[in-house]
């Protein structure tokens, strides 16, 4: 009985490793390598199901591991492609007037931080901007915020002057892939406000 449980446990461990290995290969590989690996695994699965006799060619244990490995690769592949497509083009605008809604807003004596959902830009720009940005504002040298920031609450629609930046291309700043990190979180970049805050519309109480 114990021997049977040990075999079952070993099979589950091997299958879990197959899923994790497939997912990690797909997420961490370059796009071209990911497509190549996925194609090979899909052909392998098709061969198992359609052409070869699984019990003769792979044995009882190998068939589920091969299928799970491919499923892991497919999941990682589907996860990685949308993230890459959401990566915003590198961009830096030193001064721009923007309108948008704040969520996840919090402010203390060191900084105000939140998520900015961009609604409008003044004047307009031909650059391709995103919809959601990491947002921050800092107090002046005397530790006091400019006019209006004491009134800002989560959910408010505000008009501010700011510096807007999309991350630099992958590989520019060490090994950390900041563009992909932002893309996975649904962010396009960073907005750093300066000057006064003009509250155009108050948010709904309780909105974060």
VENWO-V998040 format. One record per run of one state. SS is the DSSP state (H for helix, E for strand, - for the rest). FROM is the first residue (numbers start at 1). LEN is the number of residues. Records with the same first field share a line. If there is no record, write none. Layout:
SS=FROM-LEN, FROM-LEN
This chain:
-=1-1, 29-2, 52-2, 58-1, 86-5, 108-4, 123-9, 138-11, 152-5, 167-11, 185-4, 202-7
H=2-27, 31-21, 54-4, 59-27, 149-3, 178-7
E=91-17, 112-11, 132-6, 157-10, 189-13
